[in-house]
Each structure stands twice: as C-alpha cells, then as structure tokens.
Amino acid sequence: MPRAVVDTPGDPTVWQMHSHAPAPGTELGPFDAIPDGQGREYTFGPAHDAFSMFVVRRGAAAFGYVNVCPHFSLKLNYKRDQFTTRDGEIMCSMHYALFRLDDGMCLEGACEGRGLDPVPIEVTVNGVLRIAAACVSP
C-alpha cells in the first residue's frame, strides 16, 4: 500500500530566529556572481554558531534557503559554494534528498514532502542580491 505524503513547506520565519541572521536589506553581492543552475553559500556570525544560507539561480530567478536539510539538520553542501544538483534540483550531499529549486520541497529521499526553510531575497535594479523584507515570488 503506497504511503501518503503530506507536503509541509518550509517555515518562512525560521531564518529570522537565528541570533546571527542577516537583517532585511543586507546585500549579498552581485546576482551575476552566481552561475545559472548553481548556488552560493552565505554565512553570518562566528564559525561555531554561524547562520548559513544559500541562494540558487535559475535563469533570471533566484531562490534563498536556510542551509539545513530537514532530514538530519546538516548543511546541504559538502564544500563552500558546492551545491550538488540533479536535473536542475538541489541535492543534499549527505543523504541525497532532492529538493525543487523554486519552492524547496523535497521530491525524493528521507524527507520527502517536507521543505527547506526559505530566506526572502530579491535582486535590485542594479543587479545586487539582497535579503528582502518578506518572502517574495520571483
């Protein structure tokens, strides 16, 4: 009998709860510095308690997430700025769970039906990537 998978999207408020989370309006750098189909990691605070997030790019759209896999609370990447992708989706480097770029939902793996916690980002008219005031659609 197939199991029922209930979608539980990531929590859009989690990123703000970390003591080292960046404030809305924090600039992350040039959008064009992220190659299409790849990601970039950003950390804030001391190494032992840093807030880690990443931004992935698909064409002119960018998507930000807290860098924590909902399965086992580990970072998704194995090296700085090295996010494994498969068929244009994000893959956890530890347990190979697969997440959609555009909404962070897990498509397959140990946390299927759960989602990455989003971090609102935007690209300014000058092409600068920054933390937005609220979750926005690309």
Secondary structure, 3 states (H helix, E strand, C coil): CCCCCCCECCCCCHHHHCCCCCCCCCEEEEHHHCCCCCEEEEEECCHHHCEEEEEEEECCEEEEEECCCCCCCCCCCCECCECEEECCEEECCCCCCEECCCCCEEEECCCCCEECCEECEEECCCCEEEECCCCCCC
